[in-house]
Amino acid sequence: MAATFPTMEPIILEARRRLTQGAWDYLVGGTESETTLRQNRAGWDRLAFKPRVLVNVSKVDATTTLLGHRLRIPVILAPVGGLAGMTSRGALAAVEAAMEFGTVPVVSSAAGHELEAVAEVAPDWPGLYQLYIRGDRDWEHEMIERIRAARYSALTITVDTAVGSLRERPMISIGAATPMALARAGQAPPPRYGAMVTWESIDRYREDARMPLLVKGIQTAEDAALAVEHGASVVWVSNHGGRQLDHARGSADALPEIVAAVAGRAEIVVDGGIHRGTDVLKALALGANAVAIGRLQGWGLAAGGKDGLVRVLEILEEEILSAMALLGITAIGELGPQYVCPTIPVTPAHEMSSWPNIPGGRIL
Ligand SMILES: Cc1cc2nc3c(=O)[nH]c(=O)nc-3n(C[C@H](O)[C@H](O)[C@H](O)COP(=O)(O)O)c2cc1C
């Protein structure tokens, strides 16, 4: 079945065919004007390659590691909530796909499954857990104990969601409630625990969890330095795929100053608008250790469940191996800033602009 998808375009078109309007809008959309969403794409498009030739590229190896875990390609699965709306087994299918392909899944605390049930899918796995803070200190401690007991290997704290944001596509198409409307109706849990998370909280989670900590949602050199000072093993450069603050920089634009500030003291993951193998290689050339994918996961799962997501990862691998050979490199460690330079994008950026063969361009 998965082999019937030769490229990413038919996967996206099949996902659109299968998803309800509300599920599609939830997956694809960003905040308000969707400027951050487009900046993510534009940032990668503003980089061109400087390939080297006449290098023996008869053997090319795209494997790498993150936190000591082997990755078949430098791509991990970002935490994505609501996957049950994309495919019946939701996050369970995402973990299965990661295991089958050979990468690391980061399980969202909005996955819609108990964290123990997801961990049971792959007992010897290198799964990471992403926690949203939704309770007091006792709640935090209890969650961290559960994460440890379920043998997750690292804890991700997402720090760009102090409050909810206005994601207008599902508000317009299916009347989805805004965070403010929920709060007015008394349906948002008071007090707003997420809004009270600070660097002191990060220290507490790190000490409590006694496992590597990833701080996800860093957008500046200043915060990257603080994350390292507060013991982060991974600084995760992200604007939540353009789903939180509107009019932020694209992740590619934030990445270089963060790489400089971290100065090798932590590993770096970046996400946002990573659609192609070439995007992965640009991110690594700028200094990231790995990238994460969000919407690509949703499209793969919606189009074909676990097999659809495995196929997404295979297509990325095919693109990465091809581009590495054409760049004149044989191993991921050879990438560096000398392989990229600024350019002027040739295509207006939008959420589908990486795929010129989608009929009509954008899909609503
Ligand atoms: C449908 C959807 C749900 C998401 N849910 C979460 C979540 O539960 N926790 C989290 O930290 N990030 C969440 N994110 C953000 C992703 O982890 C990631 O940062 C983002 O999707 C990367 O951008 P991309 O979709 O362009 O690849 C979500 C993103 C999407 C698209």
The ligand as an ORCA input file, in Angstrom:
! r2SCAN-3c Opt
* xyz 0 1
  C      -1.653     19.287     14.587
  C      -0.484     19.700     15.443
  C      -0.484     19.421     16.800
  C       0.618     19.761     17.576
  N       0.637     19.407     18.900
  C       1.727     19.672     19.643
  C       1.812     19.204     20.984
  O       0.916     18.531     21.490
  N       2.928     19.528     21.698
  C       3.956     20.261     21.162
  O       4.949     20.526     21.836
  N       3.906     20.698     19.879
  C       2.823     20.399     19.108
  N       2.805     20.798     17.808
  C       3.977     21.465     17.220
  C       4.941     20.421     16.649
  O       5.555     19.685     17.670
  C       6.056     21.080     15.806
  O       6.706     22.049     16.579
  C       5.554     21.710     14.507
  O       4.469     20.980     13.972
  C       6.679     21.792     13.474
  O       6.264     22.401     12.303
  P       5.757     21.611     10.987
  O       4.354     21.143     11.274
  O       5.799     22.653      9.935
  O       6.694     20.458     10.757
  C       1.713     20.443     16.998
  C       1.711     20.719     15.629
  C       0.632     20.334     14.852
  C       0.680     20.619     13.362
*
